[in-house]
């Protein structure tokens, strides 16, 4: 309670409102008796108002009522962490068609000004197989940012067939890098993929100083390569990972010849879905691998692309969950520990959220879950964690999807304590299911500076999938 020593209490009135909620009115006067005032307190919060003595008695009752309404209302309307934020979009959800066919978010990023970038792909011609890079930007409240591109959206054809964004990064100068894949041919979706990067100015126009007119395409032989994840090193170089390779590009979009074999490193018996920078310049990629490709697989590389032999077993770590398992997202804690999130299954259809945490050297962190591993069941079918983020307080947010009625999927969100246990103050016992449209899947999660959680993905509203965002309260 705030106090000023010049005031002494001359009267106290207490009002009871609801269960264990007390509002006290303290009428005060100073030692000389020449001025009077009110000190109002509610559950430890207080304010002081100086008044002329004759008005104290009348205004004490008025101010008490006002004070009571303000603070009791804040309690009545406060909602627990994990509930949809009604100040965002429509009741916490934004659904935004981007093209003329299926439109899917694969990545989101929060700009320093609070605006939300969403990237993925859109079919610009209905009933076609021709998808293009698709970007959209939203204001902090979920409304479309019409200053970006055309009515808040940017469509970028890379080549004639399937082009998809999988990762986004906002650079310090406000420019945006989108990373993904581009199909080489026009004959069908099973032609080999190549890595595709595009850099945009803050207004959504292509940055023509990057690559060729803002676009870079890179591949190797007849191998399938892609950029399903992106990380920016402190020197501005761009690291991508996807399928069976890790690549690095200079800041101008050219392949970095000092990394691996002309800028590309091929993975040993594993596939990659995520990449992070650990410490100053260690590059960690993760996906799946092992003898039968059923394990969490992590590899760490030095800055030149050589395996970091101090990590795991000659630069590689395999973690078995006893079933078909795969990492889809990585995060690095402030202490350098690595969190891997994905899915694990004992059958071809029954998947569960799977998390593992590793010490800096790749050994399992036995202070996390059971031997460094956590499995979380949402429903009875296909629960997969697609994206992970670490909060300032060390708690872990994981977003993905869950099949809730045997066939339709929904956004699934979980919050874990540092130990790997579910935070039971979040949602329903640490878990949240959000049903959107006729079915939905969450593919990306990001944290705002105010702690609120933004989840991106897609929802089906006949006849198409649509860019979809949801924002959740989080203290």
One Martini backbone bead per residue (centre of mass of N, CA, C, O) as a GRO file, in nm:
protein
  475
    1UNK     BB    1   0.096   0.035   0.022
    2UNK     BB    2   0.054   0.358  -0.012
    3UNK     BB    3   0.232   0.636   0.165
    4UNK     BB    4   0.196   0.927   0.387
    5UNK     BB    5   0.314   1.072   0.678
    6UNK     BB    6   0.117   1.333   0.691
    7UNK     BB    7  -0.092   1.114   0.746
    8UNK     BB    8  -0.386   1.036   0.931
    9UNK     BB    9  -0.606   0.830   1.081
   10UNK     BB   10  -0.972   0.886   1.141
   11UNK     BB   11  -1.104   0.666   0.940
   12UNK     BB   12  -1.281   0.346   0.885
   13UNK     BB   13  -1.406   0.170   0.595
   14UNK     BB   14  -1.577  -0.139   0.524
   15UNK     BB   15  -1.616  -0.351   0.236
   16UNK     BB   16  -1.797  -0.625   0.113
   17UNK     BB   17  -1.699  -0.823  -0.188
   18UNK     BB   18  -1.755  -1.103  -0.193
   19UNK     BB   19  -1.498  -1.326  -0.173
   20UNK     BB   20  -1.246  -1.186  -0.001
   21UNK     BB   21  -1.344  -0.879  -0.071
   22UNK     BB   22  -1.188  -0.571   0.021
   23UNK     BB   23  -1.296  -0.233   0.085
   24UNK     BB   24  -1.118   0.055   0.182
   25UNK     BB   25  -1.189   0.356   0.368
   26UNK     BB   26  -0.965   0.632   0.423
   27UNK     BB   27  -0.983   0.886   0.629
   28UNK     BB   28  -0.786   1.188   0.610
   29UNK     BB   29  -0.544   1.384   0.797
   30UNK     BB   30  -0.357   1.626   0.893
   31UNK     BB   31  -0.204   1.772   1.157
   32UNK     BB   32  -0.338   2.066   1.106
   33UNK     BB   33  -0.633   2.031   0.955
   34UNK     BB   34  -0.635   2.179   0.650
   35UNK     BB   35  -0.649   1.885   0.524
   36UNK     BB   36  -0.793   1.628   0.319
   37UNK     BB   37  -0.859   1.265   0.259
   38UNK     BB   38  -0.813   0.973   0.051
   39UNK     BB   39  -0.773   0.616   0.112
   40UNK     BB   40  -0.754   0.356  -0.121
   41UNK     BB   41  -0.814  -0.002  -0.088
   42UNK     BB   42  -0.736  -0.312  -0.290
   43UNK     BB   43  -0.568  -0.577  -0.244
   44UNK     BB   44  -0.308  -0.363  -0.201
   45UNK     BB   45  -0.439  -0.136  -0.359
   46UNK     BB   46  -0.379   0.224  -0.407
   47UNK     BB   47  -0.519   0.557  -0.332
   48UNK     BB   48  -0.482   0.926  -0.332
   49UNK     BB   49  -0.706   1.198  -0.226
   50UNK     BB   50  -0.743   1.531  -0.224
   51UNK     BB   51  -0.958   1.719   0.005
   52UNK     BB   52  -1.201   1.888   0.121
   53UNK     BB   53  -1.345   1.840   0.415
   54UNK     BB   54  -1.662   1.852   0.340
   55UNK     BB   55  -1.629   1.613   0.102
   56UNK     BB   56  -1.544   1.344   0.227
   57UNK     BB   57  -1.803   1.197   0.309
   58UNK     BB   58  -1.936   1.182   0.027
   59UNK     BB   59  -1.687   1.085  -0.153
   60UNK     BB   60  -1.621   0.822  -0.013
   61UNK     BB   61  -1.859   0.663  -0.130
   62UNK     BB   62  -1.807   0.713  -0.431
   63UNK     BB   63  -1.513   0.609  -0.447
   64UNK     BB   64  -1.569   0.329  -0.347
   65UNK     BB   65  -1.746   0.240  -0.580
   66UNK     BB   66  -1.545   0.290  -0.808
   67UNK     BB   67  -1.314   0.114  -0.702
   68UNK     BB   68  -1.473  -0.149  -0.689
   69UNK     BB   69  -1.545  -0.176  -0.987
   70UNK     BB   70  -1.264  -0.178  -1.111
   71UNK     BB   71  -1.140  -0.427  -0.951
   72UNK     BB   72  -1.368  -0.636  -0.982
   73UNK     BB   73  -1.367  -0.637  -1.292
   74UNK     BB   74  -1.076  -0.737  -1.335
   75UNK     BB   75  -1.145  -1.012  -1.210
   76UNK     BB   76  -1.396  -1.104  -1.370
   77UNK     BB   77  -1.236  -1.070  -1.666
   78UNK     BB   78  -1.028  -1.255  -1.602
   79UNK     BB   79  -0.808  -1.494  -1.754
   80UNK     BB   80  -0.655  -1.764  -1.808
   81UNK     BB   81  -0.411  -1.925  -1.916
   82UNK     BB   82  -0.487  -2.030  -2.257
   83UNK     BB   83  -0.681  -1.830  -2.348
   84UNK     BB   84  -0.844  -1.658  -2.557
   85UNK     BB   85  -0.790  -1.344  -2.713
   86UNK     BB   86  -1.042  -1.108  -2.762
   87UNK     BB   87  -0.846  -0.868  -2.885
   88UNK     BB   88  -0.815  -1.082  -3.118
   89UNK     BB   89  -0.982  -1.050  -3.362
   90UNK     BB   90  -1.217  -1.318  -3.335
   91UNK     BB   91  -1.197  -1.436  -3.040
   92UNK     BB   92  -0.868  -1.496  -3.113
   93UNK     BB   93  -0.926  -1.516  -3.434
   94UNK     BB   94  -0.772  -1.567  -3.765
   95UNK     BB   95  -0.912  -1.565  -4.099
   96UNK     BB   96  -0.708  -1.579  -4.416
   97UNK     BB   97  -0.734  -1.558  -4.727
   98UNK     BB   98  -0.485  -1.567  -5.005
   99UNK     BB   99  -0.607  -1.733  -5.231
  100UNK     BB  100  -0.787  -1.980  -5.450
  101UNK     BB  101  -0.704  -2.199  -5.243
  102UNK     BB  102  -0.488  -2.336  -5.070
  103UNK     BB  103  -0.387  -2.209  -4.734
  104UNK     BB  104  -0.063  -2.219  -4.566
  105UNK     BB  105   0.092  -2.212  -4.263
  106UNK     BB  106   0.452  -2.248  -4.157
  107UNK     BB  107   0.516  -1.944  -4.052
  108UNK     BB  108   0.622  -1.719  -3.786
  109UNK     BB  109   0.660  -1.358  -3.697
  110UNK     BB  110   0.779  -1.107  -3.474
  111UNK     BB  111   0.791  -0.790  -3.465
  112UNK     BB  112   0.899  -0.520  -3.283
  113UNK     BB  113   0.598  -0.379  -3.337
  114UNK     BB  114   0.396  -0.655  -3.327
  115UNK     BB  115   0.386  -0.765  -3.587
  116UNK     BB  116   0.257  -1.026  -3.807
  117UNK     BB  117   0.409  -1.293  -3.967
  118UNK     BB  118   0.304  -1.494  -4.253
  119UNK     BB  119   0.408  -1.816  -4.388
  120UNK     BB  120   0.376  -2.002  -4.713
  121UNK     BB  121   0.104  -2.110  -4.913
  122UNK     BB  122  -0.053  -2.059  -5.245
  123UNK     BB  123  -0.329  -2.096  -5.457
  124UNK     BB  124  -0.397  -1.893  -5.737
  125UNK     BB  125  -0.540  -2.142  -5.873
  126UNK     BB  126  -0.805  -2.306  -5.899
  127UNK     BB  127  -0.754  -2.645  -5.909
  128UNK     BB  128  -0.446  -2.649  -5.872
  129UNK     BB  129  -0.071  -2.720  -5.848
  130UNK     BB  130   0.002  -2.402  -5.805
  131UNK     BB  131   0.235  -2.287  -5.584
  132UNK     BB  132   0.320  -2.008  -5.368
  133UNK     BB  133   0.456  -1.776  -5.219
  134UNK     BB  134   0.327  -1.667  -4.889
  135UNK     BB  135   0.235  -1.345  -4.750
  136UNK     BB  136   0.148  -1.200  -4.425
  137UNK     BB  137   0.021  -0.905  -4.248
  138UNK     BB  138  -0.031  -0.815  -3.902
  139UNK     BB  139  -0.153  -0.671  -3.659
  140UNK     BB  140  -0.163  -0.695  -3.318
  141UNK     BB  141  -0.498  -0.739  -3.346
  142UNK     BB  142  -0.526  -0.901  -3.647
  143UNK     BB  143  -0.525  -0.705  -3.852
  144UNK     BB  144  -0.470  -0.599  -4.157
  145UNK     BB  145  -0.175  -0.489  -4.322
  146UNK     BB  146  -0.204  -0.256  -4.582
  147UNK     BB  147   0.117  -0.175  -4.608
  148UNK     BB  148   0.140  -0.470  -4.719
  149UNK     BB  149   0.157  -0.495  -5.017
  150UNK     BB  150  -0.159  -0.632  -5.104
  151UNK     BB  151  -0.361  -0.612  -4.858
  152UNK     BB  152  -0.126  -0.775  -4.678
  153UNK     BB  153  -0.012  -0.927  -4.944
  154UNK     BB  154   0.221  -1.187  -5.081
  155UNK     BB  155   0.306  -1.312  -5.407
  156UNK     BB  156   0.566  -1.566  -5.503
  157UNK     BB  157   0.702  -1.677  -5.781
  158UNK     BB  158   0.960  -1.899  -5.860
  159UNK     BB  159   0.819  -2.124  -6.023
  160UNK     BB  160   0.590  -2.324  -6.195
  161UNK     BB  161   0.555  -2.471  -5.930
  162UNK     BB  162   0.619  -2.575  -5.626
  163UNK     BB  163   0.597  -2.316  -5.369
  164UNK     BB  164   0.742  -2.299  -5.027
  165UNK     BB  165   0.706  -2.185  -4.708
  166UNK     BB  166   0.888  -2.261  -4.377
  167UNK     BB  167   1.050  -1.983  -4.315
  168UNK     BB  168   1.131  -1.704  -4.085
  169UNK     BB  169   1.302  -1.374  -4.091
  170UNK     BB  170   1.388  -1.089  -3.899
  171UNK     BB  171   1.576  -0.829  -3.947
  172UNK     BB  172   1.727  -0.551  -3.819
  173UNK     BB  173   1.628  -0.375  -4.087
  174UNK     BB  174   1.331  -0.528  -4.153
  175UNK     BB  175   1.387  -0.749  -4.316
  176UNK     BB  176   1.280  -1.045  -4.509
  177UNK     BB  177   1.312  -1.399  -4.472
  178UNK     BB  178   1.235  -1.660  -4.699
  179UNK     BB  179   1.200  -2.018  -4.661
  180UNK     BB  180   1.230  -2.317  -4.885
  181UNK     BB  181   1.073  -2.439  -5.182
  182UNK     BB  182   1.140  -2.571  -5.524
  183UNK     BB  183   1.028  -2.690  -5.812
  184UNK     BB  184   1.184  -2.782  -6.104
  185UNK     BB  185   0.922  -2.858  -6.241
  186UNK     BB  186   0.594  -2.920  -6.434
  187UNK     BB  187   0.493  -3.234  -6.405
  188UNK     BB  188   0.517  -3.251  -6.080
  189UNK     BB  189   0.552  -3.302  -5.726
  190UNK     BB  190   0.804  -3.528  -5.779
  191UNK     BB  191   0.999  -3.337  -5.825
  192UNK     BB  192   1.268  -3.193  -5.741
  193UNK     BB  193   1.400  -3.008  -5.488
  194UNK     BB  194   1.479  -2.674  -5.384
  195UNK     BB  195   1.624  -2.414  -5.260
  196UNK     BB  196   1.439  -2.123  -5.128
  197UNK     BB  197   1.490  -1.766  -5.146
  198UNK     BB  198   1.358  -1.458  -4.993
  199UNK     BB  199   1.376  -1.096  -5.005
  200UNK     BB  200   1.229  -0.834  -4.812
  201UNK     BB  201   1.092  -0.558  -4.765
  202UNK     BB  202   0.897  -0.404  -4.528
  203UNK     BB  203   0.659  -0.370  -4.767
  204UNK     BB  204   0.703  -0.655  -4.958
  205UNK     BB  205   0.919  -0.608  -5.143
  206UNK     BB  206   1.163  -0.698  -5.331
  207UNK     BB  207   1.511  -0.750  -5.280
  208UNK     BB  208   1.736  -0.689  -5.541
  209UNK     BB  209   2.015  -0.736  -5.366
  210UNK     BB  210   1.912  -1.033  -5.366
  211UNK     BB  211   2.036  -1.225  -5.560
  212UNK     BB  212   1.780  -1.259  -5.803
  213UNK     BB  213   1.560  -1.031  -5.758
  214UNK     BB  214   1.534  -1.166  -5.444
  215UNK     BB  215   1.636  -1.460  -5.544
  216UNK     BB  216   1.718  -1.802  -5.432
  217UNK     BB  217   1.865  -2.097  -5.588
  218UNK     BB  218   1.940  -2.431  -5.451
  219UNK     BB  219   2.145  -2.726  -5.532
  220UNK     BB  220   2.210  -3.097  -5.574
  221UNK     BB  221   2.165  -3.245  -5.825
  222UNK     BB  222   1.919  -3.511  -5.762
  223UNK     BB  223   1.861  -3.393  -5.498
  224UNK     BB  224   1.669  -3.332  -5.221
  225UNK     BB  225   1.602  -2.996  -5.132
  226UNK     BB  226   1.570  -2.767  -4.844
  227UNK     BB  227   1.399  -2.501  -4.636
  228UNK     BB  228   1.259  -2.574  -4.320
  229UNK     BB  229   1.493  -2.391  -4.201
  230UNK     BB  230   1.618  -2.100  -4.008
  231UNK     BB  231   1.936  -1.919  -3.949
  232UNK     BB  232   2.112  -1.648  -3.791
  233UNK     BB  233   2.407  -1.529  -3.778
  234UNK     BB  234   2.606  -1.281  -3.639
  235UNK     BB  235   2.730  -1.226  -3.945
  236UNK     BB  236   2.456  -1.278  -4.139
  237UNK     BB  237   2.440  -1.559  -4.200
  238UNK     BB  238   2.264  -1.828  -4.374
  239UNK     BB  239   2.084  -2.099  -4.235
  240UNK     BB  240   1.988  -2.420  -4.366
  241UNK     BB  241   1.727  -2.682  -4.341
  242UNK     BB  242   1.665  -2.993  -4.532
  243UNK     BB  243   1.630  -3.295  -4.539
  244UNK     BB  244   1.976  -3.387  -4.641
  245UNK     BB  245   2.057  -3.073  -4.556
  246UNK     BB  246   2.308  -2.810  -4.520
  247UNK     BB  247   2.315  -2.448  -4.546
  248UNK     BB  248   2.507  -2.154  -4.669
  249UNK     BB  249   2.468  -1.797  -4.675
  250UNK     BB  250   2.509  -1.508  -4.771
  251UNK     BB  251   2.368  -1.193  -4.734
  252UNK     BB  252   2.327  -1.188  -5.070
  253UNK     BB  253   2.254  -1.517  -5.146
  254UNK     BB  254   2.507  -1.664  -5.162
  255UNK     BB  255   2.700  -1.917  -5.147
  256UNK     BB  256   2.913  -2.050  -4.897
  257UNK     BB  257   3.231  -2.174  -4.967
  258UNK     BB  258   3.327  -2.216  -4.649
  259UNK     BB  259   3.091  -2.435  -4.655
  260UNK     BB  260   3.167  -2.720  -4.706
  261UNK     BB  261   3.036  -2.790  -5.030
  262UNK     BB  262   2.976  -2.504  -5.159
  263UNK     BB  263   2.753  -2.464  -4.898
  264UNK     BB  264   2.714  -2.786  -4.857
  265UNK     BB  265   2.568  -3.038  -4.636
  266UNK     BB  266   2.552  -3.377  -4.594
  267UNK     BB  267   2.373  -3.606  -4.441
  268UNK     BB  268   2.388  -3.885  -4.211
  269UNK     BB  269   2.127  -4.074  -4.203
  270UNK     BB  270   1.934  -3.803  -4.230
  271UNK     BB  271   1.676  -3.569  -4.143
  272UNK     BB  272   1.565  -3.224  -4.176
  273UNK     BB  273   1.360  -2.956  -3.986
  274UNK     BB  274   1.587  -2.809  -3.804
  275UNK     BB  275   1.749  -2.493  -3.683
  276UNK     BB  276   2.030  -2.380  -3.475
  277UNK     BB  277   2.206  -2.152  -3.271
  278UNK     BB  278   2.487  -2.233  -3.068
  279UNK     BB  279   2.607  -1.988  -2.943
  280UNK     BB  280   2.808  -1.849  -3.168
  281UNK     BB  281   2.851  -2.111  -3.420
  282UNK     BB  282   2.673  -2.344  -3.367
  283UNK     BB  283   2.519  -2.612  -3.557
  284UNK     BB  284   2.181  -2.729  -3.521
  285UNK     BB  285   2.026  -3.029  -3.626
  286UNK     BB  286   1.688  -3.173  -3.691
  287UNK     BB  287   1.501  -3.501  -3.689
  288UNK     BB  288   1.565  -3.801  -3.850
  289UNK     BB  289   1.695  -4.138  -3.760
  290UNK     BB  290   1.877  -4.415  -3.807
  291UNK     BB  291   1.839  -4.735  -3.907
  292UNK     BB  292   1.496  -4.668  -3.933
  293UNK     BB  293   1.405  -4.371  -3.893
  294UNK     BB  294   1.294  -4.352  -3.553
  295UNK     BB  295   1.467  -4.106  -3.450
  296UNK     BB  296   1.601  -3.873  -3.290
  297UNK     BB  297   1.804  -3.627  -3.475
  298UNK     BB  298   2.129  -3.490  -3.402
  299UNK     BB  299   2.343  -3.222  -3.529
  300UNK     BB  300   2.683  -3.084  -3.517
  301UNK     BB  301   2.844  -2.782  -3.633
  302UNK     BB  302   3.073  -2.604  -3.750
  303UNK     BB  303   3.135  -2.315  -3.921
  304UNK     BB  304   3.256  -2.502  -4.176
  305UNK     BB  305   3.076  -2.793  -4.156
  306UNK     BB  306   3.198  -2.961  -3.955
  307UNK     BB  307   3.199  -3.187  -3.731
  308UNK     BB  308   3.120  -3.192  -3.385
  309UNK     BB  309   3.293  -3.408  -3.175
  310UNK     BB  310   3.173  -3.288  -2.886
  311UNK     BB  311   2.901  -3.410  -2.993
  312UNK     BB  312   2.823  -3.674  -2.875
  313UNK     BB  313   2.870  -3.898  -3.150
  314UNK     BB  314   3.052  -3.746  -3.362
  315UNK     BB  315   2.806  -3.514  -3.381
  316UNK     BB  316   2.578  -3.725  -3.272
  317UNK     BB  317   2.220  -3.779  -3.194
  318UNK     BB  318   2.018  -4.045  -3.051
  319UNK     BB  319   1.654  -4.082  -2.986
  320UNK     BB  320   1.450  -4.308  -2.821
  321UNK     BB  321   1.078  -4.385  -2.790
  322UNK     BB  322   0.985  -4.676  -2.926
  323UNK     BB  323   0.927  -4.532  -3.206
  324UNK     BB  324   0.804  -4.321  -3.434
  325UNK     BB  325   1.034  -4.047  -3.468
  326UNK     BB  326   1.029  -3.670  -3.472
  327UNK     BB  327   1.172  -3.366  -3.548
  328UNK     BB  328   1.036  -3.014  -3.588
  329UNK     BB  329   1.176  -2.860  -3.333
  330UNK     BB  330   1.388  -2.593  -3.205
  331UNK     BB  331   1.555  -2.489  -2.892
  332UNK     BB  332   1.735  -2.238  -2.700
  333UNK     BB  333   1.848  -2.182  -2.412
  334UNK     BB  334   2.020  -1.965  -2.208
  335UNK     BB  335   2.209  -2.226  -2.111
  336UNK     BB  336   2.227  -2.410  -2.398
  337UNK     BB  337   2.001  -2.582  -2.406
  338UNK     BB  338   1.815  -2.838  -2.582
  339UNK     BB  339   1.504  -2.837  -2.759
  340UNK     BB  340   1.294  -3.107  -2.866
  341UNK     BB  341   1.019  -3.129  -3.104
  342UNK     BB  342   0.741  -3.371  -3.162
  343UNK     BB  343   0.694  -3.716  -3.248
  344UNK     BB  344   0.530  -4.027  -3.136
  345UNK     BB  345   0.500  -4.386  -3.228
  346UNK     BB  346   0.343  -4.721  -3.218
  347UNK     BB  347   0.191  -4.635  -3.469
  348UNK     BB  348   0.066  -4.496  -3.769
  349UNK     BB  349  -0.161  -4.302  -3.589
  350UNK     BB  350  -0.043  -4.292  -3.284
  351UNK     BB  351   0.034  -3.984  -3.168
  352UNK     BB  352   0.273  -3.789  -2.970
  353UNK     BB  353   0.408  -3.580  -2.783
  354UNK     BB  354   0.764  -3.488  -2.811
  355UNK     BB  355   1.037  -3.448  -2.575
  356UNK     BB  356   1.378  -3.308  -2.557
  357UNK     BB  357   1.673  -3.269  -2.349
  358UNK     BB  358   1.995  -3.103  -2.380
  359UNK     BB  359   2.298  -3.062  -2.340
  360UNK     BB  360   2.553  -2.898  -2.485
  361UNK     BB  361   2.692  -3.199  -2.560
  362UNK     BB  362   2.415  -3.397  -2.601
  363UNK     BB  363   2.328  -3.489  -2.347
  364UNK     BB  364   2.105  -3.589  -2.141
  365UNK     BB  365   1.860  -3.424  -1.944
  366UNK     BB  366   1.777  -3.557  -1.630
  367UNK     BB  367   1.591  -3.297  -1.529
  368UNK     BB  368   1.403  -3.399  -1.768
  369UNK     BB  369   1.174  -3.575  -1.695
  370UNK     BB  370   1.252  -3.896  -1.838
  371UNK     BB  371   1.567  -3.894  -1.918
  372UNK     BB  372   1.492  -3.624  -2.110
  373UNK     BB  373   1.180  -3.709  -2.144
  374UNK     BB  374   0.856  -3.631  -2.313
  375UNK     BB  375   0.510  -3.739  -2.302
  376UNK     BB  376   0.202  -3.623  -2.470
  377UNK     BB  377  -0.146  -3.659  -2.428
  378UNK     BB  378  -0.450  -3.565  -2.580
  379UNK     BB  379  -0.557  -3.803  -2.740
  380UNK     BB  380  -0.612  -4.100  -2.960
  381UNK     BB  381  -0.481  -3.923  -3.210
  382UNK     BB  382  -0.251  -3.747  -3.355
  383UNK     BB  383   0.002  -3.602  -3.178
  384UNK     BB  384   0.178  -3.305  -3.291
  385UNK     BB  385   0.478  -3.130  -3.266
  386UNK     BB  386   0.585  -2.830  -3.449
  387UNK     BB  387   0.647  -2.610  -3.208
  388UNK     BB  388   0.900  -2.417  -3.022
  389UNK     BB  389   0.919  -2.216  -2.711
  390UNK     BB  390   1.094  -1.988  -2.496
  391UNK     BB  391   1.059  -1.833  -2.213
  392UNK     BB  392   1.180  -1.606  -1.985
  393UNK     BB  393   1.103  -1.828  -1.738
  394UNK     BB  394   1.155  -2.127  -1.893
  395UNK     BB  395   0.912  -2.190  -2.023
  396UNK     BB  396   0.728  -2.419  -2.242
  397UNK     BB  397   0.614  -2.389  -2.577
  398UNK     BB  398   0.372  -2.599  -2.754
  399UNK     BB  399   0.283  -2.665  -3.095
  400UNK     BB  400  -0.005  -2.824  -3.271
  401UNK     BB  401  -0.180  -3.133  -3.312
  402UNK     BB  402  -0.523  -3.282  -3.281
  403UNK     BB  403  -0.729  -3.554  -3.267
  404UNK     BB  404  -1.076  -3.532  -3.141
  405UNK     BB  405  -1.291  -3.740  -3.336
  406UNK     BB  406  -1.103  -3.939  -3.534
  407UNK     BB  407  -1.057  -3.697  -3.785
  408UNK     BB  408  -1.035  -3.419  -3.659
  409UNK     BB  409  -0.845  -3.131  -3.624
  410UNK     BB  410  -0.646  -2.933  -3.385
  411UNK     BB  411  -0.534  -2.714  -3.189
  412UNK     BB  412  -0.226  -2.754  -2.996
  413UNK     BB  413  -0.140  -2.676  -2.648
  414UNK     BB  414   0.163  -2.643  -2.439
  415UNK     BB  415   0.285  -2.618  -2.094
  416UNK     BB  416   0.610  -2.613  -1.946
  417UNK     BB  417   0.820  -2.672  -1.722
  418UNK     BB  418   1.152  -2.700  -1.665
  419UNK     BB  419   1.111  -3.017  -1.588
  420UNK     BB  420   0.852  -3.110  -1.792
  421UNK     BB  421   0.611  -3.035  -1.662
  422UNK     BB  422   0.304  -2.948  -1.646
  423UNK     BB  423   0.119  -2.650  -1.645
  424UNK     BB  424  -0.173  -2.635  -1.452
  425UNK     BB  425  -0.234  -2.313  -1.514
  426UNK     BB  426  -0.269  -2.411  -1.809
  427UNK     BB  427  -0.551  -2.443  -1.898
  428UNK     BB  428  -0.596  -2.799  -1.904
  429UNK     BB  429  -0.343  -2.915  -1.740
  430UNK     BB  430  -0.147  -2.767  -1.981
  431UNK     BB  431  -0.386  -2.777  -2.199
  432UNK     BB  432  -0.492  -2.700  -2.549
  433UNK     BB  433  -0.799  -2.689  -2.739
  434UNK     BB  434  -0.865  -2.571  -3.085
  435UNK     BB  435  -1.152  -2.529  -3.268
  436UNK     BB  436  -1.144  -2.486  -3.631
  437UNK     BB  437  -1.377  -2.536  -3.807
  438UNK     BB  438  -1.339  -2.855  -3.976
  439UNK     BB  439  -1.025  -2.803  -3.937
  440UNK     BB  440  -0.690  -2.805  -3.778
  441UNK     BB  441  -0.343  -2.671  -3.787
  442UNK     BB  442  -0.043  -2.634  -3.611
  443UNK     BB  443   0.296  -2.495  -3.712
  444UNK     BB  444   0.329  -2.228  -3.521
  445UNK     BB  445   0.526  -2.034  -3.275
  446UNK     BB  446   0.495  -1.720  -3.083
  447UNK     BB  447   0.630  -1.446  -2.889
  448UNK     BB  448   0.546  -1.184  -2.720
  449UNK     BB  449   0.648  -0.929  -2.515
  450UNK     BB  450   0.374  -0.973  -2.331
  451UNK     BB  451   0.347  -1.314  -2.361
  452UNK     BB  452   0.186  -1.375  -2.584
  453UNK     BB  453   0.035  -1.624  -2.793
  454UNK     BB  454   0.122  -1.729  -3.125
  455UNK     BB  455  -0.066  -1.916  -3.365
  456UNK     BB  456   0.001  -2.105  -3.662
  457UNK     BB  457  -0.191  -2.206  -3.968
  458UNK     BB  458  -0.483  -2.404  -4.042
  459UNK     BB  459  -0.816  -2.399  -4.194
  460UNK     BB  460  -1.129  -2.554  -4.268
  461UNK     BB  461  -1.332  -2.394  -4.525
  462UNK     BB  462  -1.538  -2.451  -4.742
  463UNK     BB  463  -1.308  -2.551  -4.992
  464UNK     BB  464  -1.068  -2.438  -4.797
  465UNK     BB  465  -0.775  -2.342  -4.690
  466UNK     BB  466  -0.653  -2.118  -4.420
  467UNK     BB  467  -0.523  -1.873  -4.282
  468UNK     BB  468  -0.424  -1.910  -3.925
  469UNK     BB  469  -0.488  -1.742  -3.611
  470UNK     BB  470  -0.384  -1.749  -3.258
  471UNK     BB  471  -0.453  -1.595  -2.936
  472UNK     BB  472  -0.299  -1.609  -2.608
  473UNK     BB  473  -0.299  -1.602  -2.289
  474UNK     BB  474  -0.005  -1.471  -2.094
  475UNK     BB  475   0.185  -1.404  -1.792
   0.00000   0.00000   0.00000
